[in-house]
């Protein structure tokens, strides 16, 4: 198992959130969107060099800013 940033995850790959490198504010914001430690996600696309990262969490599709996505660490197989 490898741990990488959500930004580094390749499109159409699955991963499990293992760490969020941010304060309580970021954790609360992500939790309100259904994204928390232990949750499995699928990265759908990454738009441009520093554009939004589109992910699927459960049945929801979210677009996260590049800075926010870079603070989410995922574990891949």
Secondary structure by P-SEA (a helix, b strand, c coil): ccccccccccccbbbbbccccccaaaaaaaaaacccccbbbbbccccccccbbbbbcccbbbbbcaaaaaabbbbcc
